[in-house]
């Protein structure tokens, strides 16, 4: 019999390691007599962060969930042996929990189910099917399959993945590269982290497929330094993948070669922008490059380069395994397939929820997340990270899709959803957006480098009641929007202007005096 | 080609080695440079490794890097100063990276940050006078559904309040 407990960083942050120690002690002592042969497997996370540490008990009917199980609860829970479905603390079969049942878990199908570094379990749970199929296809056919699926970049920009790959396939060059952008810096997002910690072989498989499709023989994973657990797991996963022949000079005995190198970033948010990432990978300051040339034609070291987000590359494995149509048939409008929603901030139920595009923001916040953790009314929801707009509950009818959010002056970004209750001060949130931009600006464009600093000062002026400052802020935002090369300067106006538009009552001097 | 050895990660948390004189730093830096000789664009991996070795990037390491990678001193300085992770002075024995980003703000992160700065008597980026703790801001740790969150060295901690953070610190750095 096997017990399952997540080793995901969020589970560890909530005490999973202490729970594991308590379980080991219980298994070694009392249970050795009553239930011999019970072992503990550390998996990735199912994404139900409010239930972490989530313990699952394997039975013939499936895995039964218990959670949260902190270390101090273990002794009581195992007092009469391994707890089963009849135990009062049992939440039911994990697969039957509403949070799991309502999802369409394609990219995250294995996450939380298998031990992340168990190569045999990866293959047994559908891993490598995509890669095996791709090895029998021409590069142009792989690209066509990805194009047909309608997959768009999950990093935030939403550019069609197949078109990017086609450009690299057609580009001249003795060497080409696949760069995985794992610099997941947006607040409210953790899908990349969960996937890399919970199913790292999936990312590796996706990168190999991208290499086969474009003629690239070398990949890089550019991973943020804020994810030490993911770094450890990926480094080991790469070694295991080489030993298994999934990477290296002769992939699955096909004679095709692909190699991946893990590189650690150094704490600059702007390096999530692809051209700045490429400069950083080359060992330079992470300063944004002007486009053109596109990275697809002149990327890493000037060579044709695919830069894709973790989830984009991971999704490719399923698209190749099950065909483009199965993926394309899910979704809404021009947003095809599934999106791993990351529900965060002040919510009763926070975590990762993978579903086809099209749920409304209200369904996500009220039904799935269950409203705020504080029990107070929702005031604002920021979608798409620090460069995303703040939406008031009046806009909860917005369906989750690239165009649908853009049409309401927002963006879905990397699908992070951060909920604030009515204690939030939207002037302070707008000021933070400017402050963050000032801290993280690479310095290349004046409207971003200096405008963000002026932005914090202008917002302070609004709080002090200085006349004409709101018009000045709007004007400054226009300049930043149109005068910045990349999304940092260009999109910082989204949170600022949406806060100003939807919550004007927070931008009055009287409000500030009352607050202080 | 092996991936980056995990012991380089993350740079801040590894205890600084007994620090030798400038000659020792130079010699060890040359070894690190040799170990990274096959990489394309090796400067960031080299700087991470140097910082993992010494706890910071000592002044004496820079001329070696400049020479081995055929860069100017200004280029190397530019890279070290661009990235938040690289430090040119040693950190405290423990480094807290406390998240300041929106998801943690929504769950009381600002109050926690103000409180812990007052208790430790330091601001962002500073180290306590006894060398016990360095407090760094982080902009998202990917622990957004269990905020406020922090990394204490490389150990994640979620749903923090001041009491819990202080207890974790006491555990980590007696």
Interface residues (C-beta under 8 A of the other chain):
Chain A: X9 X10 X12 X13 X14 X49 X50 X52 X184 X185 X186 X187 X188 X189 X190 X192 X193 X194 X225 X226 X227 X228 X229 X231 X232 X234 X235 X236 X238 X239 X259 X260 X261 X262 X263 X264 X265 X266 X267 X268 X269 X280 X281 X282 X283 X284 X285 X286 X287 X300 X301 X342 X343 X344 X345 X346 X347 X350 X351 X373 X382 X386 X416 X418 X419 X420 X421 X424 X429 X432 X436 X439 X440 X442
Chain B: X1 X2 X3 X4 X5 X6 X8 X9 X10 X11 X13 X39 X40 X41 X42 X43 X44 X45 X47 X48 X69 X75 X78 X79 X82 X83 X84 X85 X86 X97 X99 X101 X102 X103 X104 X105 X106 X107 X138 X139 X140 X141 X142 X143 X144 X145 X146 X147 X149 X151 X154 X155 X156 X157 X158 X159
